[in-house]
């Protein structure tokens, strides 16, 4: 059973180890279930960890919006991942606003939507 | 191959998308069979006018359950010329709310929306170029029980109750 609908971790300097706690469900009894259905990590410096993590496929809400103040920094761009990895059958809400998405990534994404 | 079947809300606002890429996203949103359409946010991009024309693939029928709660195109560069193709798409896909605030829209947009957007109940046109429109043109939209128009210098919102 999920204990939370979603959890908002935006604006924190949470690292991979911290995110793993949420993704692997180690904070609750069922280790196979994520801590919450939705994970909101807007403005997170490294989004690729979440995007590429297979555990993210258990989420139905994923918000990884960037910000205008950070968008000029290439390190906060959502880069180096395939859109095929982010869309899965259970995902209902996806927020990638204010990120630097390449034309290839958008094209891949559109192909998955069809 | 696993497909997305439940994606409901998609936000790609502020991603510097031009007409070509945005039209691919919008076209997939309208025609895609693996979606549960809720809200599509393409606000604060670089949409100038061809997005809806390119997305309107007449050879492809929209999903039968093609309703959409919210389309957000606020903060782009849309002019009146873009609204004709948009309303043709809206005729085929029921849209409940349409956010066109912060664009470059004028009188012709009001005409298009009045005549060809029957499913839309709320339209946000704040921050456009409607100040150039004579007040009479806006008042033409007021029909008892059909349209409610609120117009101030800063904000223009049209609310149209859903017909039973």
Contacts between the chains, C-beta under 8 A, distances in Angstrom:
chain1	res1	chain2	res2	distance
A	60	B	6	7.6
A	63	B	11	7.9
A	65	B	11	7.0
A	66	B	14	7.7
A	68	B	14	6.9
A	71	B	14	7.6
A	87	B	4	4.3
A	87	B	7	6.8
A	88	B	2	6.5
A	88	B	4	6.6
A	89	B	2	5.7
A	89	B	3	6.8
A	89	B	4	6.2
A	89	B	5	5.4
A	89	B	6	6.8
A	90	B	6	6.3
A	91	B	4	6.2
A	91	B	6	6.8
A	91	B	7	5.8
A	92	B	6	5.2
A	92	B	7	6.4
A	92	B	8	4.5
A	92	B	9	6.9
A	92	B	36	7.3
A	93	B	8	6.2
A	93	B	9	4.4
A	94	B	7	6.4
A	94	B	9	7.2
A	94	B	10	5.5
A	94	B	11	7.1
A	95	B	9	7.6
A	95	B	10	7.9
A	95	B	11	4.1
A	96	B	11	6.6
A	96	B	12	5.8
A	96	B	15	7.0
A	97	B	11	4.4
A	97	B	12	6.0
A	97	B	13	3.9
A	97	B	14	5.1
A	97	B	15	6.5
A	97	B	41	6.6
A	97	B	43	7.9
A	98	B	13	6.7
A	98	B	14	3.8
A	98	B	15	6.9
A	99	B	14	8.0
A	99	B	15	5.9
A	100	B	15	7.5
A	100	B	16	7.4
A	101	B	12	7.3
A	101	B	15	5.1
A	101	B	17	7.9
A	103	B	21	5.9
A	106	B	12	8.0
A	106	B	17	7.1
A	106	B	21	4.8
A	106	B	24	6.6
A	106	B	25	6.5
A	107	B	21	7.8
A	107	B	24	6.7
A	109	B	25	7.3
A	110	B	24	4.5
A	110	B	25	5.9
A	110	B	27	7.6
A	110	B	28	4.5
A	112	B	3	7.1
A	112	B	4	6.0
A	113	B	4	6.9
A	113	B	7	7.3
A	113	B	25	7.7
A	113	B	28	3.8
A	113	B	29	6.9
A	113	B	32	4.4
A	113	B	34	6.7
A	113	B	35	6.4
A	114	B	28	5.5
A	114	B	31	7.2
A	114	B	32	5.2
A	114	B	33	7.2
A	114	B	34	7.3
